[in-house]
């Protein structure tokens, strides 16, 4: 997959995750894809939430990794 295809796929997947974040008053913004890491920014109620790391690791990262095995991690850009 080209980098452009990966970025498009990341955005598609993030769009499927957003409704779950909206339900808790949160959202996320895709920042960039670099060196096999996805950089996002958690927004709304997700910012500073005690469960943010769990959401990133067990929710966002695992969902992305299922579709795009090249991804090594998700980093919350503060």
C-alpha positions as CSV (number, residue, x, y, z in Angstrom):
1,X,0.0,0.0,0.0
2,X,1.3,3.5,-0.8
3,X,1.5,6.1,1.9
4,X,-1.4,8.0,0.3
5,X,-3.5,4.8,0.4
6,X,-2.6,4.2,4.0
7,X,-3.6,7.7,5.0
8,X,-6.9,7.4,3.1
9,X,-7.5,4.1,4.9
10,X,-6.6,5.6,8.3
11,X,-9.2,8.4,7.8
12,X,-11.8,5.8,6.8
13,X,-11.2,3.8,9.9
14,X,-11.1,6.9,12.2
15,X,-14.5,7.9,10.7
16,X,-15.9,4.6,11.9
17,X,-14.5,5.2,15.4
18,X,-15.8,8.8,15.8
19,X,-19.4,7.9,16.7
20,X,-18.2,6.1,19.8
21,X,-16.2,9.1,20.9
22,X,-19.1,11.4,20.1
23,X,-21.3,9.4,22.4
24,X,-19.0,10.4,25.3
25,X,-18.7,14.0,24.2
26,X,-15.3,13.6,22.5
27,X,-13.7,13.5,19.1
28,X,-10.4,13.1,17.4
29,X,-8.3,14.9,14.8
30,X,-5.9,13.1,12.4
31,X,-2.6,14.9,12.5
32,X,-0.2,12.8,10.3
33,X,1.1,9.4,9.5
34,X,4.9,9.2,9.8
35,X,7.3,6.3,10.2
36,X,4.4,3.9,10.6
37,X,2.9,5.9,13.5
38,X,-0.4,7.6,13.4
39,X,-0.6,11.0,15.2
40,X,-3.9,12.1,16.4
41,X,-5.3,14.7,18.8
42,X,-8.1,13.8,21.1
43,X,-10.7,16.5,21.4
44,X,-13.7,17.5,23.6
45,X,-14.3,15.3,26.6
46,X,-11.5,12.9,25.5
47,X,-8.9,15.5,26.2
48,X,-7.5,14.8,29.6
49,X,-9.8,11.8,30.2
50,X,-8.4,9.2,32.6
51,X,-9.4,6.6,30.0
52,X,-7.6,8.3,27.0
53,X,-4.6,5.9,27.0
54,X,-6.9,2.9,27.0
55,X,-9.0,4.4,24.2
56,X,-5.9,5.0,22.1
57,X,-4.3,1.6,22.8
58,X,-7.2,-0.8,22.9
59,X,-9.6,1.1,20.7
60,X,-8.0,3.2,18.1
61,X,-4.6,1.4,17.7
62,X,-6.1,-2.1,17.7
63,X,-8.8,-1.1,15.2
64,X,-6.2,0.5,12.8
65,X,-3.7,-2.4,13.2
66,X,-6.4,-5.0,12.1
67,X,-6.7,-3.2,8.8
68,X,-3.2,-1.8,8.4
69,X,-0.6,-4.1,9.9
70,X,2.2,-1.7,9.1
71,X,1.1,0.6,11.9
72,X,3.4,0.5,14.9
73,X,1.4,2.8,17.2
74,X,-0.9,5.7,17.8
75,X,0.5,8.9,19.4
76,X,-1.8,11.5,21.0
77,X,-0.3,14.9,20.0
78,X,-1.2,17.3,22.8
